[in-house]
Amino acid sequence: MAEDPQAYTKHPQYYLPDGNVTFLVEKQLFRVHRYFFERESTYFQSFFTIDEYDGTDEDPYPLDVEAEDFANFLWVWYDSYYRYEDQPRETWLTILNLTARWGFESMRELAIRQLEHLPMDPVEKITLYKEHRINRKLLIPS
C-alpha cells in the first residue's frame, strides 16, 4: 500500500467488527464478509487470489468505484429489514451496474426485478435493457 493506513477512514456503516476482508474505496475502509463475494462472483473468486494485497486494514484490496456506490451495493446483503421496495431508482441502477461489472448474477436479477416496479421513461428503459442485455420480454409491460 502506498499510503499510511492512518490516512484512511472506516466507513461508518460497513466497517464491520467481524468482517474478514477489507476493501479500500476512495480513502474509506470497508470491512465486510468475504463469503458473499466468493459465493456470488467468479470475478471476486479470482480477485482474491491476487498476491499483491492481503485484504487487511493495513493492506486492503483497492476498488475503483465510488464509496457511496459500494455502500449501496453492500446494502443489499446487510439491510436487516429487507426494504428493497423503499429504494430509489438511482440506487438500483447503481447496483445493476456494479453487479454487471463484477458478475453477481443473483443480485443483478434482484436489481432488475426492483427496477421493473419503478417508473422509468420508455426510451431510457429500452436503452438500459439493451446495455445490460436484459430479456426484452420484460419491456412489454412498459
N, CA, C and O atoms as a GROMACS GRO file, in nm:
protein
  568
    1MET      N    1   0.085  -0.117   0.000
    1MET     CA    2   0.000   0.000   0.000
    1MET      C    3   0.089   0.123   0.000
    1MET      O    4   0.186   0.129   0.076
    2ALA      N    5   0.059   0.218  -0.082
    2ALA     CA    6   0.143   0.335  -0.098
    2ALA      C    7   0.127   0.434   0.018
    2ALA      O    8   0.224   0.497   0.058
    3GLU      N    9   0.008   0.449   0.072
    3GLU     CA   10  -0.018   0.547   0.176
    3GLU      C   11  -0.025   0.483   0.313
    3GLU      O   12  -0.040   0.361   0.326
    4ASP      N   13  -0.013   0.567   0.414
    4ASP     CA   14  -0.025   0.522   0.552
    4ASP      C   15  -0.170   0.484   0.580
    4ASP      O   16  -0.261   0.562   0.550
    5PRO      N   17  -0.194   0.366   0.638
    5PRO     CA   18  -0.332   0.324   0.668
    5PRO      C   19  -0.405   0.423   0.758
    5PRO      O   20  -0.528   0.427   0.758
    6GLN      N   21  -0.331   0.502   0.834
    6GLN     CA   22  -0.395   0.602   0.921
    6GLN      C   23  -0.462   0.713   0.840
    6GLN      O   24  -0.546   0.786   0.892
    7ALA      N   25  -0.426   0.724   0.712
    7ALA     CA   26  -0.485   0.827   0.626
    7ALA      C   27  -0.627   0.791   0.583
    7ALA      O   28  -0.699   0.873   0.526
    8TYR      N   29  -0.668   0.668   0.611
    8TYR     CA   30  -0.799   0.621   0.568
    8TYR      C   31  -0.898   0.625   0.683
    8TYR      O   32  -0.861   0.612   0.800
    9THR      N   33  -1.025   0.644   0.648
    9THR     CA   34  -1.131   0.641   0.749
    9THR      C   35  -1.210   0.512   0.734
    9THR      O   36  -1.219   0.455   0.625
   10LYS      N   37  -1.266   0.468   0.844
   10LYS     CA   38  -1.350   0.349   0.842
   10LYS      C   39  -1.491   0.391   0.804
   10LYS      O   40  -1.545   0.487   0.858
   11HIS      N   41  -1.550   0.320   0.710
   11HIS     CA   42  -1.686   0.352   0.670
   11HIS      C   43  -1.777   0.337   0.791
   11HIS      O   44  -1.769   0.237   0.862
   12PRO      N   45  -1.865   0.435   0.816
   12PRO     CA   46  -1.946   0.432   0.938
   12PRO      C   47  -2.044   0.314   0.947
   12PRO      O   48  -2.080   0.273   1.057
   13GLN      N   49  -2.086   0.262   0.836
   13GLN     CA   50  -2.184   0.154   0.837
   13GLN      C   51  -2.124   0.019   0.798
   13GLN      O   52  -2.163  -0.084   0.852
   14TYR      N   53  -2.030   0.019   0.707
   14TYR     CA   54  -1.980  -0.107   0.652
   14TYR      C   55  -1.834  -0.134   0.688
   14TYR      O   56  -1.760  -0.191   0.608
   15TYR      N   57  -1.796  -0.094   0.805
   15TYR     CA   58  -1.670  -0.141   0.863
   15TYR      C   59  -1.714  -0.229   0.980
   15TYR      O   60  -1.732  -0.181   1.092
   16LEU      N   61  -1.729  -0.357   0.952
   16LEU     CA   62  -1.789  -0.450   1.047
   16LEU      C   63  -1.684  -0.515   1.137
   16LEU      O   64  -1.581  -0.561   1.089
   17PRO      N   65  -1.710  -0.519   1.268
   17PRO     CA   66  -1.613  -0.577   1.361
   17PRO      C   67  -1.578  -0.722   1.329
   17PRO      O   68  -1.465  -0.765   1.350
   18ASP      N   69  -1.674  -0.797   1.278
   18ASP     CA   70  -1.648  -0.938   1.247
   18ASP      C   71  -1.622  -0.963   1.099
   18ASP      O   72  -1.619  -1.078   1.055
   19GLY      N   73  -1.604  -0.856   1.022
   19GLY     CA   74  -1.571  -0.872   0.880
   19GLY      C   75  -1.434  -0.936   0.865
   19GLY      O   76  -1.350  -0.927   0.954
   20ASN      N   77  -1.412  -1.002   0.752
   20ASN     CA   78  -1.285  -1.071   0.732
   20ASN      C   79  -1.213  -1.034   0.602
   20ASN      O   80  -1.117  -1.100   0.563
   21VAL      N   81  -1.260  -0.929   0.537
   21VAL     CA   82  -1.187  -0.876   0.421
   21VAL      C   83  -1.210  -0.725   0.418
   21VAL      O   84  -1.320  -0.676   0.444
   22THR      N   85  -1.103  -0.652   0.386
   22THR     CA   86  -1.111  -0.507   0.383
   22THR      C   87  -1.086  -0.458   0.241
   22THR      O   88  -0.992  -0.500   0.174
   23PHE      N   89  -1.173  -0.366   0.199
   23PHE     CA   90  -1.160  -0.300   0.069
   23PHE      C   91  -1.131  -0.153   0.093
   23PHE      O   92  -1.181  -0.094   0.189
   24LEU      N   93  -1.052  -0.095   0.007
   24LEU     CA   94  -1.025   0.048   0.010
   24LEU      C   95  -1.099   0.112  -0.106
   24LEU      O   96  -1.075   0.080  -0.223
   25VAL      N   97  -1.189   0.204  -0.073
   25VAL     CA   98  -1.269   0.272  -0.174
   25VAL      C   99  -1.268   0.421  -0.140
   25VAL      O  100  -1.321   0.462  -0.037
   26GLU      N  101  -1.208   0.500  -0.226
   26GLU     CA  102  -1.200   0.646  -0.206
   26GLU      C  103  -1.154   0.682  -0.064
   26GLU      O  104  -1.220   0.762   0.004
   27LYS      N  105  -1.045   0.626  -0.020
   27LYS     CA  106  -0.986   0.655   0.111
   27LYS      C  107  -1.073   0.612   0.229
   27LYS      O  108  -1.052   0.656   0.342
   28GLN      N  109  -1.170   0.525   0.201
   28GLN     CA  110  -1.252   0.468   0.308
   28GLN      C  111  -1.230   0.318   0.313
   28GLN      O  112  -1.220   0.251   0.209
   29LEU      N  113  -1.222   0.265   0.434
   29LEU     CA  114  -1.209   0.122   0.453
   29LEU      C  115  -1.345   0.060   0.477
   29LEU      O  116  -1.422   0.106   0.561
   30PHE      N  117  -1.374  -0.044   0.401
   30PHE     CA  118  -1.496  -0.124   0.418
   30PHE      C  119  -1.450  -0.262   0.462
   30PHE      O  120  -1.380  -0.332   0.387
   31ARG      N  121  -1.487  -0.303   0.582
   31ARG     CA  122  -1.453  -0.439   0.627
   31ARG      C  123  -1.582  -0.518   0.634
   31ARG      O  124  -1.670  -0.491   0.716
   32VAL      N  125  -1.591  -0.617   0.548
   32VAL     CA  126  -1.715  -0.693   0.531
   32VAL      C  127  -1.682  -0.843   0.527
   32VAL      O  128  -1.570  -0.884   0.556
   33HIS      N  129  -1.781  -0.922   0.492
   33HIS     CA  130  -1.766  -1.067   0.489
   33HIS      C  131  -1.731  -1.115   0.348
   33HIS      O  132  -1.809  -1.099   0.254
   34ARG      N  133  -1.617  -1.172   0.337
   34ARG     CA  134  -1.565  -1.222   0.209
   34ARG      C  135  -1.656  -1.330   0.150
   34ARG      O  136  -1.662  -1.346   0.028
   35TYR      N  137  -1.725  -1.402   0.235
   35TYR     CA  138  -1.811  -1.513   0.193
   35TYR      C  139  -1.905  -1.474   0.080
   35TYR      O  140  -1.918  -1.546  -0.019
   36PHE      N  141  -1.972  -1.359   0.094
   36PHE     CA  142  -2.069  -1.317  -0.007
   36PHE      C  143  -2.003  -1.297  -0.143
   36PHE      O  144  -2.058  -1.335  -0.247
   37PHE      N  145  -1.885  -1.239  -0.142
   37PHE     CA  146  -1.814  -1.210  -0.266
   37PHE      C  147  -1.769  -1.339  -0.335
   37PHE      O  148  -1.781  -1.352  -0.457
   38GLU      N  149  -1.719  -1.433  -0.257
   38GLU     CA  150  -1.674  -1.560  -0.315
   38GLU      C  151  -1.791  -1.646  -0.359
   38GLU      O  152  -1.783  -1.716  -0.460
   39ARG      N  153  -1.900  -1.642  -0.285
   39ARG     CA  154  -2.017  -1.723  -0.318
   39ARG      C  155  -2.084  -1.675  -0.446
   39ARG      O  156  -2.130  -1.756  -0.527
   40GLU      N  157  -2.090  -1.545  -0.465
   40GLU     CA  158  -2.172  -1.487  -0.570
   40GLU      C  159  -2.097  -1.451  -0.699
   40GLU      O  160  -2.161  -1.438  -0.804
   41SER      N  161  -1.966  -1.435  -0.694
   41SER     CA  162  -1.897  -1.374  -0.807
   41SER      C  163  -1.768  -1.446  -0.845
   41SER      O  164  -1.677  -1.458  -0.764
   42THR      N  165  -1.763  -1.494  -0.969
   42THR     CA  166  -1.638  -1.554  -1.017
   42THR      C  167  -1.529  -1.448  -1.030
   42THR      O  168  -1.411  -1.477  -1.018
   43TYR      N  169  -1.570  -1.324  -1.055
   43TYR     CA  170  -1.474  -1.213  -1.061
   43TYR      C  171  -1.398  -1.204  -0.929
   43TYR      O  172  -1.275  -1.197  -0.927
   44PHE      N  173  -1.472  -1.203  -0.818
   44PHE     CA  174  -1.406  -1.189  -0.689
   44PHE      C  175  -1.337  -1.318  -0.646
   44PHE      O  176  -1.240  -1.312  -0.569
   45GLN      N  177  -1.382  -1.430  -0.692
   45GLN     CA  178  -1.309  -1.554  -0.663
   45GLN      C  179  -1.167  -1.543  -0.718
   45GLN      O  180  -1.071  -1.584  -0.653
   46SER      N  181  -1.154  -1.487  -0.837
   46SER     CA  182  -1.021  -1.465  -0.896
   46SER      C  183  -0.951  -1.347  -0.831
   46SER      O  184  -0.830  -1.351  -0.807
   47PHE      N  185  -1.026  -1.243  -0.803
   47PHE     CA  186  -0.972  -1.121  -0.744
   47PHE      C  187  -0.897  -1.151  -0.615
   47PHE      O  188  -0.790  -1.094  -0.591
   48PHE      N  189  -0.952  -1.238  -0.533
   48PHE     CA  190  -0.892  -1.268  -0.403
   48PHE      C  191  -0.763  -1.350  -0.414
   48PHE      O  192  -0.693  -1.369  -0.314
   49THR      N  193  -0.732  -1.400  -0.532
   49THR     CA  194  -0.607  -1.474  -0.548
   49THR      C  195  -0.489  -1.383  -0.580
   49THR      O  196  -0.376  -1.429  -0.589
   50ILE      N  197  -0.515  -1.254  -0.597
   50ILE     CA  198  -0.408  -1.158  -0.626
   50ILE      C  199  -0.316  -1.150  -0.504
   50ILE      O  200  -0.359  -1.117  -0.394
   51ASP      N  201  -0.191  -1.182  -0.525
   51ASP     CA  202  -0.095  -1.183  -0.416
   51ASP      C  203  -0.050  -1.044  -0.373
   51ASP      O  204   0.016  -1.028  -0.270
   52GLU      N  205  -0.084  -0.944  -0.451
   52GLU     CA  206  -0.037  -0.809  -0.424
   52GLU      C  207  -0.097  -0.751  -0.295
   52GLU      O  208  -0.036  -0.665  -0.233
   53TYR      N  209  -0.215  -0.798  -0.255
   53TYR     CA  210  -0.284  -0.747  -0.136
   53TYR      C  211  -0.327  -0.865  -0.050
   53TYR      O  212  -0.344  -0.976  -0.099
   54ASP      N  213  -0.343  -0.838   0.080
   54ASP     CA  214  -0.391  -0.948   0.165
   54ASP      C  215  -0.528  -0.921   0.226
   54ASP      O  216  -0.578  -1.004   0.302
   55GLY      N  217  -0.591  -0.808   0.194
   55GLY     CA  218  -0.728  -0.782   0.237
   55GLY      C  219  -0.742  -0.743   0.383
   55GLY      O  220  -0.850  -0.755   0.440
   56THR      N  221  -0.633  -0.697   0.445
   56THR     CA  222  -0.639  -0.649   0.583
   56THR      C  223  -0.651  -0.498   0.583
   56THR      O  224  -0.644  -0.434   0.478
   57ASP      N  225  -0.670  -0.439   0.701
   57ASP     CA  226  -0.675  -0.294   0.710
   57ASP      C  227  -0.543  -0.231   0.665
   57ASP      O  228  -0.542  -0.122   0.608
   58GLU      N  229  -0.434  -0.299   0.690
   58GLU     CA  230  -0.303  -0.248   0.652
   58GLU      C  231  -0.274  -0.267   0.504
   58GLU      O  232  -0.190  -0.197   0.447
   59ASP      N  233  -0.342  -0.361   0.442
   59ASP     CA  234  -0.317  -0.394   0.301
   59ASP      C  235  -0.449  -0.430   0.232
   59ASP      O  236  -0.467  -0.543   0.186
   60PRO      N  237  -0.543  -0.333   0.226
   60PRO     CA  238  -0.676  -0.363   0.172
   60PRO      C  239  -0.676  -0.379   0.020
   60PRO      O  240  -0.586  -0.332  -0.050
   61TYR      N  241  -0.779  -0.448  -0.028
   61TYR     CA  242  -0.800  -0.459  -0.172
   61TYR      C  243  -0.857  -0.327  -0.222
   61TYR      O  244  -0.962  -0.283  -0.174
   62PRO      N  245  -0.792  -0.262  -0.319
   62PRO     CA  246  -0.846  -0.138  -0.373
   62PRO      C  247  -0.955  -0.166  -0.477
   62PRO      O  248  -0.943  -0.258  -0.558
   63LEU      N  249  -1.060  -0.087  -0.472
   63LEU     CA  250  -1.167  -0.097  -0.573
   63LEU      C  251  -1.184   0.038  -0.640
   63LEU      O  252  -1.186   0.142  -0.573
   64ASP      N  253  -1.195   0.037  -0.771
   64ASP     CA  254  -1.213   0.158  -0.849
   64ASP      C  255  -1.362   0.184  -0.867
   64ASP      O  256  -1.420   0.158  -0.972
   65VAL      N  257  -1.423   0.235  -0.761
   65VAL     CA  258  -1.566   0.262  -0.759
   65VAL      C  259  -1.587   0.372  -0.655
   65VAL      O  260  -1.504   0.391  -0.566
   66GLU      N  261  -1.697   0.443  -0.664
   66GLU     CA  262  -1.726   0.546  -0.564
   66GLU      C  263  -1.772   0.481  -0.434
   66GLU      O  264  -1.842   0.380  -0.436
   67ALA      N  265  -1.733   0.541  -0.322
   67ALA     CA  266  -1.767   0.485  -0.191
   67ALA      C  267  -1.918   0.476  -0.171
   67ALA      O  268  -1.967   0.376  -0.117
   68GLU      N  269  -1.991   0.576  -0.213
   68GLU     CA  270  -2.137   0.573  -0.197
   68GLU      C  271  -2.198   0.459  -0.279
   68GLU      O  272  -2.292   0.393  -0.234
   69ASP      N  273  -2.146   0.436  -0.398
   69ASP     CA  274  -2.196   0.326  -0.482
   69ASP      C  275  -2.166   0.191  -0.418
   69ASP      O  276  -2.251   0.101  -0.420
   70PHE      N  277  -2.046   0.176  -0.363
   70PHE     CA  278  -2.011   0.049  -0.299
   70PHE      C  279  -2.098   0.026  -0.175
   70PHE      O  280  -2.140  -0.087  -0.148
   71ALA      N  281  -2.126   0.132  -0.101
   71ALA     CA  282  -2.215   0.120   0.016
   71ALA      C  283  -2.355   0.078  -0.028
   71ALA      O  284  -2.417  -0.006   0.037
   72ASN      N  285  -2.405   0.133  -0.137
   72ASN     CA  286  -2.536   0.092  -0.188
   72ASN      C  287  -2.535  -0.055  -0.229
   72ASN      O  288  -2.632  -0.128  -0.206
   73PHE      N  289  -2.427  -0.098  -0.290
   73PHE     CA  290  -2.412  -0.237  -0.330
   73PHE      C  291  -2.416  -0.329  -0.207
   73PHE      O  292  -2.487  -0.429  -0.206
   74LEU      N  293  -2.340  -0.294  -0.104
   74LEU     CA  294  -2.334  -0.376   0.018
   74LEU      C  295  -2.467  -0.378   0.092
   74LEU      O  296  -2.500  -0.475   0.159
   75TRP      N  297  -2.542  -0.271   0.078
   75TRP     CA  298  -2.671  -0.260   0.147
   75TRP      C  299  -2.760  -0.381   0.117
   75TRP      O  300  -2.834  -0.424   0.205
   76VAL      N  301  -2.756  -0.434  -0.002
   76VAL     CA  302  -2.842  -0.547  -0.038
   76VAL      C  303  -2.821  -0.664   0.058
   76VAL      O  304  -2.918  -0.729   0.099
   77TRP      N  305  -2.697  -0.691   0.096
   77TRP     CA  306  -2.669  -0.802   0.187
   77TRP      C  307  -2.691  -0.766   0.333
   77TRP      O  308  -2.728  -0.852   0.413
   78TYR      N  309  -2.670  -0.641   0.368
   78TYR     CA  310  -2.665  -0.606   0.510
   78TYR      C  311  -2.786  -0.529   0.562
   78TYR      O  312  -2.788  -0.494   0.680
   79ASP      N  313  -2.885  -0.503   0.482
   79ASP     CA  314  -3.006  -0.436   0.531
   79ASP      C  315  -3.087  -0.536   0.613
   79ASP      O  316  -3.137  -0.635   0.560
   80SER      N  317  -3.098  -0.511   0.740
   80SER     CA  318  -3.165  -0.607   0.829
   80SER      C  319  -3.316  -0.608   0.812
   80SER      O  320  -3.383  -0.698   0.864
   81TYR      N  321  -3.371  -0.510   0.742
   81TYR     CA  322  -3.517  -0.504   0.724
   81TYR      C  323  -3.562  -0.549   0.586
   81TYR      O  324  -3.682  -0.563   0.562
   82TYR      N  325  -3.470  -0.572   0.496
   82TYR     CA  326  -3.502  -0.614   0.359
   82TYR      C  327  -3.605  -0.522   0.295
   82TYR      O  328  -3.705  -0.569   0.238
   83ARG      N  329  -3.582  -0.394   0.304
   83ARG     CA  330  -3.673  -0.294   0.249
   83ARG      C  331  -3.636  -0.259   0.105
   83ARG      O  332  -3.610  -0.143   0.073
   84TYR      N  333  -3.633  -0.357   0.023
   84TYR     CA  334  -3.590  -0.334  -0.114
   84TYR      C  335  -3.680  -0.237  -0.188
   84TYR      O  336  -3.632  -0.156  -0.267
   85GLU      N  337  -3.809  -0.242  -0.162
   85GLU     CA  338  -3.903  -0.159  -0.237
   85GLU      C  339  -3.892  -0.011  -0.200
   85GLU      O  340  -3.947   0.073  -0.273
   86ASP      N  341  -3.825   0.024  -0.092
   86ASP     CA  342  -3.813   0.163  -0.050
   86ASP      C  343  -3.698   0.238  -0.116
   86ASP      O  344  -3.682   0.358  -0.094
   87GLN      N  345  -3.620   0.171  -0.195
   87GLN     CA  346  -3.502   0.234  -0.253
   87GLN      C  347  -3.534   0.305  -0.384
   87GLN      O  348  -3.615   0.258  -0.463
   88PRO      N  349  -3.470   0.419  -0.406
   88PRO     CA  350  -3.494   0.492  -0.530
   88PRO      C  351  -3.432   0.422  -0.651
   88PRO      O  352  -3.344   0.337  -0.638
   89ARG      N  353  -3.478   0.461  -0.765
   89ARG     CA  354  -3.431   0.404  -0.891
   89ARG      C  355  -3.279   0.416  -0.906
   89ARG      O  356  -3.214   0.323  -0.953
   90GLU      N  357  -3.223   0.529  -0.865
   90GLU     CA  358  -3.080   0.552  -0.880
   90GLU      C  359  -2.998   0.447  -0.803
   90GLU      O  360  -2.893   0.404  -0.848
   91THR      N  361  -3.048   0.407  -0.686
   91THR     CA  362  -2.979   0.304  -0.608
   91THR      C  363  -2.977   0.173  -0.684
   91THR      O  364  -2.874   0.106  -0.692
   92TRP      N  365  -3.092   0.136  -0.740
   92TRP     CA  366  -3.099   0.008  -0.814
   92TRP      C  367  -3.018   0.014  -0.943
   92TRP      O  368  -2.962  -0.087  -0.985
   93LEU      N  369  -3.011   0.130  -1.006
   93LEU     CA  370  -2.927   0.143  -1.126
   93LEU      C  371  -2.780   0.125  -1.091
   93LEU      O  372  -2.705   0.060  -1.164
   94THR      N  373  -2.739   0.183  -0.980
   94THR     CA  374  -2.601   0.165  -0.933
   94THR      C  375  -2.573   0.018  -0.906
   94THR      O  376  -2.470  -0.035  -0.948
   95ILE      N  377  -2.664  -0.047  -0.836
   95ILE     CA  378  -2.647  -0.189  -0.804
   95ILE      C  379  -2.642  -0.272  -0.932
   95ILE      O  380  -2.559  -0.363  -0.944
   96LEU      N  381  -2.729  -0.241  -1.027
   96LEU     CA  382  -2.728  -0.314  -1.154
   96LEU      C  383  -2.593  -0.298  -1.225
   96LEU      O  384  -2.538  -0.395  -1.276
   97ASN      N  385  -2.541  -0.177  -1.227
   97ASN     CA  386  -2.413  -0.154  -1.294
   97ASN      C  387  -2.299  -0.230  -1.228
   97ASN      O  388  -2.216  -0.290  -1.296
   98LEU      N  389  -2.295  -0.229  -1.095
   98LEU     CA  390  -2.187  -0.299  -1.026
   98LEU      C  391  -2.201  -0.451  -1.036
   98LEU      O  392  -2.101  -0.522  -1.048
   99THR      N  393  -2.324  -0.500  -1.032
   99THR     CA  394  -2.342  -0.646  -1.044
   99THR      C  395  -2.301  -0.693  -1.183
   99THR      O  396  -2.246  -0.802  -1.198
  100ALA      N  397  -2.329  -0.613  -1.284
  100ALA     CA  398  -2.287  -0.649  -1.420
  100ALA      C  399  -2.135  -0.646  -1.430
  100ALA      O  400  -2.074  -0.734  -1.492
  101ARG      N  401  -2.075  -0.546  -1.371
  101ARG     CA  402  -1.929  -0.531  -1.376
  101ARG      C  403  -1.857  -0.645  -1.305
  101ARG      O  404  -1.752  -0.691  -1.351
  102TRP      N  405  -1.913  -0.690  -1.193
  102TRP     CA  406  -1.844  -0.788  -1.109
  102TRP      C  407  -1.904  -0.929  -1.117
  102TRP      O  408  -1.854  -1.020  -1.051
  103GLY      N  409  -2.007  -0.948  -1.196
  103GLY     CA  410  -2.061  -1.082  -1.217
  103GLY      C  411  -2.141  -1.139  -1.101
  103GLY      O  412  -2.128  -1.257  -1.069
  104PHE      N  413  -2.223  -1.057  -1.037
  104PHE     CA  414  -2.312  -1.103  -0.930
  104PHE      C  415  -2.450  -1.128  -0.990
  104PHE      O  416  -2.536  -1.040  -0.986
  105GLU      N  417  -2.471  -1.245  -1.046
  105GLU     CA  418  -2.592  -1.273  -1.123
  105GLU      C  419  -2.719  -1.267  -1.038
  105GLU      O  420  -2.818  -1.209  -1.083
  106SER      N  421  -2.720  -1.324  -0.920
  106SER     CA  422  -2.841  -1.324  -0.836
  106SER      C  423  -2.880  -1.182  -0.796
  106SER      O  424  -2.997  -1.146  -0.798
  107MET      N  425  -2.780  -1.102  -0.760
  107MET     CA  426  -2.809  -0.964  -0.722
  107MET      C  427  -2.851  -0.883  -0.844
  107MET      O  428  -2.933  -0.793  -0.832
  108ARG      N  429  -2.796  -0.914  -0.958
  108ARG     CA  430  -2.837  -0.848  -1.083
  108ARG      C  431  -2.985  -0.873  -1.109
  108ARG      O  432  -3.058  -0.780  -1.143
  109GLU      N  433  -3.028  -0.998  -1.092
  109GLU     CA  434  -3.169  -1.031  -1.112
  109GLU      C  435  -3.258  -0.958  -1.013
  109GLU      O  436  -3.368  -0.915  -1.047
  110LEU      N  437  -3.212  -0.944  -0.890
  110LEU     CA  438  -3.288  -0.868  -0.790
  110LEU      C  439  -3.302  -0.723  -0.834
  110LEU      O  440  -3.410  -0.666  -0.826
  111ALA      N  441  -3.194  -0.663  -0.880
  111ALA     CA  442  -3.198  -0.524  -0.925
  111ALA      C  443  -3.296  -0.507  -1.041
  111ALA      O  444  -3.371  -0.410  -1.046
  112ILE      N  445  -3.295  -0.600  -1.134
  112ILE     CA  446  -3.387  -0.595  -1.248
  112ILE      C  447  -3.531  -0.604  -1.200
  112ILE      O  448  -3.616  -0.527  -1.245
  113ARG      N  449  -3.559  -0.696  -1.108
  113ARG     CA  450  -3.696  -0.709  -1.054
  113ARG      C  451  -3.742  -0.581  -0.986
  113ARG      O  452  -3.857  -0.540  -1.001
  114GLN      N  453  -3.653  -0.519  -0.913
  114GLN     CA  454  -3.690  -0.396  -0.843
  114GLN      C  455  -3.710  -0.280  -0.942
  114GLN      O  456  -3.800  -0.199  -0.925
  115LEU      N  457  -3.627  -0.273  -1.043
  115LEU     CA  458  -3.642  -0.168  -1.144
  115LEU      C  459  -3.773  -0.184  -1.221
  115LEU      O  460  -3.830  -0.084  -1.266
  116GLU      N  461  -3.820  -0.306  -1.237
  116GLU     CA  462  -3.946  -0.330  -1.307
  116GLU      C  463  -4.064  -0.260  -1.240
  116GLU      O  464  -4.162  -0.227  -1.305
  117HIS      N  465  -4.054  -0.237  -1.110
  117HIS     CA  466  -4.164  -0.177  -1.035
  117HIS      C  467  -4.152  -0.025  -1.022
  117HIS      O  468  -4.238   0.039  -0.962
  118LEU      N  469  -4.048   0.031  -1.077
  118LEU     CA  470  -4.026   0.175  -1.063
  118LEU      C  471  -4.052   0.246  -1.195
  118LEU      O  472  -4.026   0.192  -1.302
  119PRO      N  473  -4.105   0.368  -1.186
  119PRO     CA  474  -4.132   0.443  -1.309
  119PRO      C  475  -4.001   0.477  -1.382
  119PRO      O  476  -3.900   0.515  -1.322
  120MET      N  477  -4.008   0.461  -1.515
  120MET     CA  478  -3.890   0.489  -1.596
  120MET      C  479  -3.938   0.528  -1.735
  120MET      O  480  -4.030   0.468  -1.790
  121ASP      N  481  -3.874   0.628  -1.790
  121ASP     CA  482  -3.903   0.670  -1.926
  121ASP      C  483  -3.881   0.552  -2.020
  121ASP      O  484  -3.778   0.484  -2.010
  122PRO      N  485  -3.975   0.525  -2.112
  122PRO     CA  486  -3.962   0.408  -2.201
  122PRO      C  487  -3.832   0.404  -2.281
  122PRO      O  488  -3.773   0.298  -2.297
  123VAL      N  489  -3.788   0.519  -2.331
  123VAL     CA  490  -3.664   0.521  -2.409
  123VAL      C  491  -3.545   0.487  -2.318
  123VAL      O  492  -3.456   0.411  -2.358
  124GLU      N  493  -3.544   0.543  -2.198
  124GLU     CA  494  -3.437   0.512  -2.103
  124GLU      C  495  -3.438   0.362  -2.068
  124GLU      O  496  -3.332   0.300  -2.057
  125LYS      N  497  -3.557   0.307  -2.053
  125LYS     CA  498  -3.569   0.166  -2.018
  125LYS      C  499  -3.516   0.078  -2.132
  125LYS      O  500  -3.444  -0.019  -2.107
  126ILE      N  501  -3.551   0.109  -2.254
  126ILE     CA  502  -3.503   0.032  -2.368
  126ILE      C  503  -3.351   0.038  -2.376
  126ILE      O  504  -3.284  -0.063  -2.398
  127THR      N  505  -3.296   0.158  -2.358
  127THR     CA  506  -3.150   0.174  -2.359
  127THR      C  507  -3.084   0.092  -2.250
  127THR      O  508  -2.984   0.024  -2.273
  128LEU      N  509  -3.141   0.100  -2.131
  128LEU     CA  510  -3.088   0.024  -2.017
  128LEU      C  511  -3.092  -0.126  -2.044
  128LEU      O  512  -2.996  -0.197  -2.014
  129TYR      N  513  -3.203  -0.173  -2.099
  129TYR     CA  514  -3.217  -0.316  -2.124
  129TYR      C  515  -3.121  -0.364  -2.232
  129TYR      O  516  -3.068  -0.475  -2.223
  130LYS      N  517  -3.098  -0.281  -2.332
  130LYS     CA  518  -3.000  -0.318  -2.435
  130LYS      C  519  -2.859  -0.320  -2.376
  130LYS      O  520  -2.783  -0.414  -2.400
  131GLU      N  521  -2.827  -0.218  -2.301
  131GLU     CA  522  -2.693  -0.206  -2.242
  131GLU      C  523  -2.661  -0.324  -2.150
  131GLU      O  524  -2.548  -0.373  -2.148
  132HIS      N  525  -2.760  -0.370  -2.076
  132HIS     CA  526  -2.737  -0.477  -1.978
  132HIS      C  527  -2.786  -0.614  -2.027
  132HIS      O  528  -2.786  -0.710  -1.951
  133ARG      N  529  -2.826  -0.620  -2.152
  133ARG     CA  530  -2.872  -0.747  -2.212
  133ARG      C  531  -2.981  -0.813  -2.128
  133ARG      O  532  -2.975  -0.932  -2.096
  134ILE      N  533  -3.080  -0.732  -2.093
  134ILE     CA  534  -3.193  -0.781  -2.015
  134ILE      C  535  -3.298  -0.833  -2.111
  134ILE      O  536  -3.319  -0.775  -2.218
  135ASN      N  537  -3.364  -0.939  -2.074
  135ASN     CA  538  -3.466  -1.002  -2.158
  135ASN      C  539  -3.568  -0.898  -2.206
  135ASN      O  540  -3.630  -0.829  -2.126
  136ARG      N  541  -3.584  -0.889  -2.337
  136ARG     CA  542  -3.676  -0.790  -2.396
  136ARG      C  543  -3.821  -0.817  -2.359
  136ARG      O  544  -3.903  -0.725  -2.365
  137LYS      N  545  -3.856  -0.938  -2.323
  137LYS     CA  546  -3.994  -0.968  -2.283
  137LYS      C  547  -4.035  -0.887  -2.162
  137LYS      O  548  -4.154  -0.860  -2.142
  138LEU      N  549  -3.940  -0.847  -2.081
  138LEU     CA  550  -3.971  -0.766  -1.964
  138LEU      C  551  -4.009  -0.623  -2.002
  138LEU      O  552  -4.063  -0.550  -1.919
  139LEU      N  553  -3.982  -0.582  -2.124
  139LEU     CA  554  -4.018  -0.448  -2.168
  139LEU      C  555  -4.166  -0.435  -2.200
  139LEU      O  556  -4.219  -0.324  -2.201
  140ILE      N  557  -4.234  -0.543  -2.226
  140ILE     CA  558  -4.374  -0.540  -2.269
  140ILE      C  559  -4.464  -0.463  -2.174
  140ILE      O  560  -4.547  -0.385  -2.221
  141PRO      N  561  -4.453  -0.481  -2.040
  141PRO     CA  562  -4.542  -0.406  -1.951
  141PRO      C  563  -4.525  -0.255  -1.960
  141PRO      O  564  -4.615  -0.181  -1.920
  142SER      N  565  -4.412  -0.208  -2.011
  142SER     CA  566  -4.390  -0.064  -2.021
  142SER      C  567  -4.483  -0.010  -2.123
  142SER      O  568  -4.483   0.110  -2.149
   0.00000   0.00000   0.00000
